[in-house]
Amino acid sequence: MSLMAISKNNVFVCKGSYVDCYDYSKHTILQLTSETPGEDETITDIVISFNEKLLAVLLPKTVMIYELPSLNNIKKIALPRSASKIRFEEKNSKIFVADKTGDVLYFELNEDGGSKLLGHLSLLLNVLQTNDGKYIITSDRDEKIKVSCYPNTYNIQTYCLGHKEFVNHIELVPGTNGYLSSTSGDGTVKFWNYIDGTILYTIDTYMDLKNNDGIKQEFSRLMDEEGIEINSLPVVGYTITKYNEYSSLIAVSIHSYMKVLVYQISIINDQFTHRFVKDITVNNFPTAIKFYNLTLFVYDSINSVINEYQVGTNNDNILLNLSRVNKVFENMGVELGSHDHNSIKLLFKRKFDNVQEYRERKKQRLDKFAI
């Protein structure tokens, strides 16, 4: 899920049921409605097609498609169930929908109706198609990444297994063939060969959090109240972009940590290395982070601002300098609220001790017969 999308000439950010479409000269506000009484109309995802000619916005059970730059609404798709993620097909003629029951649906943009493409036995959190169009990659709440052949998705290429909690982000490594990156509630960023499911490299973000003991203790206390045991702070936001021929930049936001972490990941002769580049201090926890080429956009929905950080170099050092601050949702006249990043705790699985409960009931029965 992302509440910000970037194209060459536009920035789109969401808050509640509204989208602010900013072309660096004016703001256009869209208010979305499913037109279904009683249905939740909070936007949960927004994405731009690869050719940057279409914009798709996801309400829980509705997808709205707009032409760019005109913002004409050209299609409305009613979904059978609530969805968590949408992505355009690499040819821009279909849209994939990952729903919360574990199914991936696809819809032709020039036709009515849709079809089921594949399924999981768990809540789906992300879906993407590889650049060559040969695979659909999905991730779920049960730590799994599944690589399916496309369009014959009943043929499973492989699974990428190694995360210890839900997998909320998956992105292809730009400028490479066969490499995938992923993030998880276990606080790691992992890199994979998605053809054979091999894990190639891991970054443990917890190692780069400064003065982190208090943050982890507070999150542990919060999760203990829910009956959940945690070992690390989850990755909430993630984005990746190509830096040069041999490396990419990634940025991550970590639950409760008021800095965005930026890394350089290098791949030379199929060998991965990384270095920590910078942490960017934020006033409020980011609603969304997104690289577009060598600019990092950080969206703060509480203050309704987007900060732009331009990537530069000084000798061998990579710099990220604040280059622009964009105000959004100005003069709205309505209370929009803000995104609650604590909702991520719902993705952690609760642990129940059914054996202890059984033993207690058995002891009560035995005590009853003994009287």
C-alpha positions in Angstrom: 0.0 0.0 0.0 1.2 3.5 -0.8 -0.5 6.9 -0.5 1.8 8.7 -2.9 2.6 8.3 -6.6 5.1 10.2 -8.6 5.5 10.8 -12.4 7.7 13.1 -14.4 5.5 16.1 -14.1 3.1 15.3 -11.2 2.9 14.3 -7.6 -0.2 12.6 -6.3 -0.9 12.2 -2.5 -3.9 10.8 -0.6 -5.6 11.6 2.6 -8.9 10.1 3.6 -11.0 10.0 0.4 -9.1 12.8 -1.3 -6.2 13.0 -3.8 -4.2 16.1 -4.2 -2.8 16.2 -7.8 0.1 18.7 -8.0 1.8 19.5 -11.3 4.2 22.1 -9.8 2.0 25.0 -10.9 -1.5 24.2 -9.5 -3.3 21.7 -7.2 -6.3 19.7 -8.4 -8.3 17.9 -5.6 -10.2 14.7 -6.4 -12.8 13.4 -4.0 -13.4 9.7 -4.5 -16.6 7.8 -3.7 -17.6 4.3 -4.2 -21.3 5.4 -4.3 -22.1 2.4 -2.1 -23.9 3.5 1.1 -22.1 2.5 4.2 -18.9 1.4 2.4 -15.5 2.7 3.7 -14.2 5.3 1.3 -10.6 5.7 2.7 -8.0 5.5 -0.1 -5.6 2.6 0.5 -3.3 2.6 -2.5 -2.4 4.8 -5.5 -0.3 3.8 -8.5 0.8 5.2 -11.9 1.1 3.1 -15.1 4.5 2.5 -16.6 3.9 4.8 -19.5 2.6 7.5 -17.0 -0.6 7.9 -18.9 -2.9 6.3 -16.3 -3.6 6.8 -12.6 -5.3 4.1 -10.5 -6.7 4.7 -7.0 -7.9 2.0 -4.7 -10.7 2.4 -2.2 -11.3 -0.8 -0.1 -13.6 -2.3 -2.7 -13.4 0.0 -5.7 -10.7 0.9 -8.2 -10.9 4.2 -10.0 -8.8 4.7 -13.2 -8.0 8.2 -14.5 -6.3 9.5 -17.7 -3.2 11.7 -17.3 -2.8 14.6 -17.4 -6.5 15.3 -17.9 -7.6 13.4 -14.8 -10.7 12.2 -16.6 -12.3 9.2 -14.9 -12.3 6.5 -17.6 -13.2 3.4 -15.6 -14.6 2.3 -12.2 -14.1 -1.3 -11.1 -16.2 -2.7 -8.3 -14.3 -5.4 -6.4 -16.0 -8.5 -4.9 -13.8 -8.2 -1.7 -11.6 -5.6 0.0 -8.2 -5.2 -1.6 -4.8 -4.3 -0.2 -2.7 -3.5 -3.3 -3.0 -2.6 -7.0 -0.4 -2.6 -9.9 -0.5 -2.0 -13.6 0.6 -4.7 -16.0 3.9 -3.9 -17.7 2.0 -3.3 -21.0 -0.4 -0.9 -19.2 -3.5 -2.7 -20.5 -4.5 -4.5 -17.3 -4.5 -3.9 -13.6 -3.7 -6.5 -11.0 -5.6 -6.4 -7.7 -4.4 -8.3 -4.5 -7.3 -8.8 -2.2 -7.4 -9.6 1.5 -8.7 -13.1 1.1 -5.5 -14.1 -0.8 -6.6 -13.9 -4.4 -5.0 -11.9 -7.3 -7.6 -10.6 -9.8 -6.9 -8.9 -13.0 -9.1 -6.5 -15.0 -8.7 -5.5 -18.7 -8.9 -1.7 -18.9 -10.8 -1.8 -22.2 -13.2 -4.5 -21.3 -15.8 -5.2 -18.6 -15.4 -7.8 -15.9 -12.3 -9.4 -14.4 -10.9 -12.9 -13.6 -9.0 -14.6 -10.8 -5.4 -15.1 -11.6 -4.0 -17.0 -8.6 -4.5 -17.5 -4.9 -2.8 -17.7 -1.5 -4.0 -19.1 1.8 -3.3 -15.9 3.5 -3.9 -12.2 3.4 -2.1 -10.7 0.3 0.0 -7.6 0.9 1.7 -7.0 -2.5 1.7 -8.0 -6.1 3.9 -7.1 -9.1 4.7 -8.3 -12.6 8.3 -8.7 -13.8 9.7 -6.4 -16.5 9.8 -9.2 -19.0 6.1 -10.1 -18.3 6.9 -13.7 -17.5 6.2 -13.8 -13.8 3.7 -12.5 -11.2 5.3 -12.1 -7.8 3.1 -11.9 -4.7 3.7 -11.6 -0.9 1.5 -12.3 2.1 1.0 -12.1 5.8 2.5 -15.6 6.3 6.1 -14.6 5.5 5.9 -16.0 1.9 6.9 -14.6 -1.5 5.4 -16.6 -4.3 6.7 -16.5 -7.9 4.1 -17.7 -10.5 4.5 -18.1 -14.2 2.4 -15.7 -16.3 -0.2 -16.1 -17.8 -0.3 -19.8 -16.7 -0.1 -19.0 -13.0 -1.0 -22.5 -12.0 2.7 -23.2 -12.8 4.6 -22.0 -9.7 8.2 -21.1 -10.5 9.4 -20.9 -6.9 8.9 -19.5 -3.4 11.3 -17.0 -1.7 11.3 -18.1 1.9 13.4 -16.5 4.7 11.4 -13.6 6.3 10.2 -14.2 9.8 7.1 -11.9 9.7 4.7 -10.6 7.1 6.2 -9.4 3.8 4.7 -6.0 3.0 6.9 -4.6 0.2 8.3 -6.3 -2.9 10.2 -4.4 -5.6 12.4 -5.4 -8.5 16.0 -4.2 -8.3 16.2 -1.7 -11.1 18.7 -2.3 -13.9 19.0 -6.0 -13.1 17.5 -9.2 -14.4 16.1 -11.7 -11.9 16.7 -9.8 -8.7 13.9 -8.9 -6.2 14.0 -6.9 -3.0 11.5 -7.2 -0.1 10.8 -5.9 3.4 9.1 -7.3 6.3 7.8 -7.0 9.8 11.0 -8.6 10.9 12.8 -5.3 10.2 15.0 -6.6 7.3 15.4 -5.8 3.7 16.2 -9.0 1.7 17.4 -9.5 -1.9 16.6 -12.6 -3.9 17.1 -14.4 -7.2 13.4 -14.7 -7.9 14.0 -17.4 -10.6 15.3 -20.0 -8.2 14.2 -18.5 -4.8 17.7 -18.0 -3.5 18.2 -15.4 -0.8 21.3 -13.3 -1.8 21.7 -10.6 0.8 20.1 -9.2 4.0 20.1 -5.7 5.6 19.1 -5.7 9.2 17.8 -2.1 9.6 17.7 -2.4 13.4 21.5 -2.2 13.4 21.3 1.3 12.1 18.7 2.7 14.5 20.3 5.2 17.0 19.1 5.3 20.6 16.7 2.5 19.7 16.2 0.7 23.0 13.3 2.9 24.2 11.6 2.7 20.8 11.7 -1.0 20.8 10.6 -1.3 24.4 7.6 0.9 23.8 6.6 -1.1 20.6 7.1 -4.3 22.6 4.8 -3.0 25.3 2.2 -2.0 22.7 2.3 -5.5 21.1 2.3 -7.3 24.4 -1.1 -5.8 25.1 -2.2 -7.5 21.9 -0.6 -10.9 22.8 2.1 -10.5 20.2 5.8 -11.2 20.7 8.2 -9.1 18.6 11.9 -9.3 18.0 12.5 -6.2 15.9 10.8 -3.0 14.7 8.9 -3.5 11.4 9.7 -1.8 8.1 6.7 0.4 7.2 7.8 2.3 4.1 10.1 1.2 1.3 11.4 2.6 -2.0 14.2 1.8 -4.4 15.8 3.5 -7.4 18.8 3.0 -9.7 21.8 5.1 -8.7 24.4 4.0 -11.3 25.4 1.0 -13.4 26.3 -1.1 -10.4 24.1 0.1 -7.6 20.7 1.3 -6.3 19.6 3.5 -3.5 16.9 2.3 -1.1 15.0 4.2 1.6 13.1 2.7 4.5 11.0 4.0 7.3 10.9 2.0 10.5 8.0 1.9 12.9 8.1 4.7 15.5 11.6 5.8 14.3 11.6 9.5 13.3 14.3 9.2 10.6 14.2 7.8 7.1 17.2 5.4 6.5 18.9 5.5 3.1 21.3 2.8 1.9 23.3 2.1 -1.2 23.2 -1.5 -2.4 25.9 -2.5 -4.9 25.9 -5.6 -7.2 29.2 -6.4 -8.8 29.7 -9.9 -10.4 26.5 -11.0 -8.7 28.0 -10.1 -5.3 26.0 -7.8 -3.0 27.3 -5.2 -0.6 25.7 -2.3 1.0 26.6 0.9 2.9 24.6 3.2 5.1 24.3 6.6 3.3 22.2 8.9 5.6 19.4 9.1 8.0 16.9 11.9 7.3 15.2 13.4 10.4 11.4 13.9 10.0 9.0 16.0 12.1 6.2 13.3 11.9 6.3 9.7 10.9 6.2 9.5 7.1 2.9 8.6 5.5 4.8 7.6 2.4 8.2 7.7 0.9 9.0 7.3 -2.8 12.0 7.7 -5.0 11.5 9.1 -8.5 14.9 8.8 -10.3 17.3 10.5 -8.0 14.8 12.5 -6.0 13.4 11.2 -2.7 9.8 12.4 -1.8 8.8 12.2 1.9 5.0 12.8 2.5 3.9 14.1 5.9 0.1 13.9 6.1 -0.1 15.5 9.5 1.5 18.8 8.3 0.3 18.2 4.7 3.7 18.7 3.2 5.9 16.8 0.8 9.7 17.2 1.2 11.9 16.6 -1.8 15.5 15.5 -1.3 17.8 15.7 -4.3 20.6 13.0 -4.5 24.0 14.4 -5.2 27.7 13.4 -4.8 30.8 14.9 -3.2 33.8 12.8 -4.1 32.7 9.3 -3.1 30.0 10.5 -0.7 26.3 10.4 -1.6 24.4 13.4 -0.4 20.6 14.0 0.0 19.8 17.7 0.4 16.4 19.2 0.9 15.5 20.9 -2.4 11.8 21.7 -2.2 8.9 21.7 0.3 5.5 21.3 -1.3 2.3 22.2 0.6 -0.7 20.0 -0.2 -4.4 19.9 0.7 -4.4 23.7 1.4 -7.7 25.6 2.0 -9.8 22.4 2.0 -12.3 23.6 4.5 -12.8 20.0 5.8 -11.0 17.9 8.4 -9.1 15.2 6.6 -7.4 13.4 9.5 -4.1 11.6 8.9 -2.8 8.1 8.2 -2.2 5.9 11.3 1.0 3.9 10.8 0.1 1.8 13.9 -2.3 -0.2 11.8 0.6 -2.3 10.8 0.4 -4.1 14.1 -2.7 -5.9 12.7 -0.4 -7.8 10.4 1.5 -9.5 13.2 0.0 -12.9 14.0 -1.3 -13.5 17.5 0.0 -16.5 19.3 -2.5 -18.6 21.3 -1.6 -21.3 23.8 -4.4 -23.8 23.1 -2.6 -26.6 24.8 -2.6 -24.8 28.2 -6.3 -24.1 27.8 -6.9 -27.8 27.0 -5.0 -28.8 30.1 -7.0 -26.5 32.3 -10.3 -27.9 31.0 -9.0 -31.5 31.4 -7.9 -30.8 35.0 -11.4 -29.3 35.8 -13.0 -32.5 34.4 -10.8 -34.8 36.4 -11.3 -32.8 39.6 -15.1 -33.0 39.1 -15.0 -36.8 38.8 -12.7 -37.1 41.8 -15.3 -35.5 44.1 
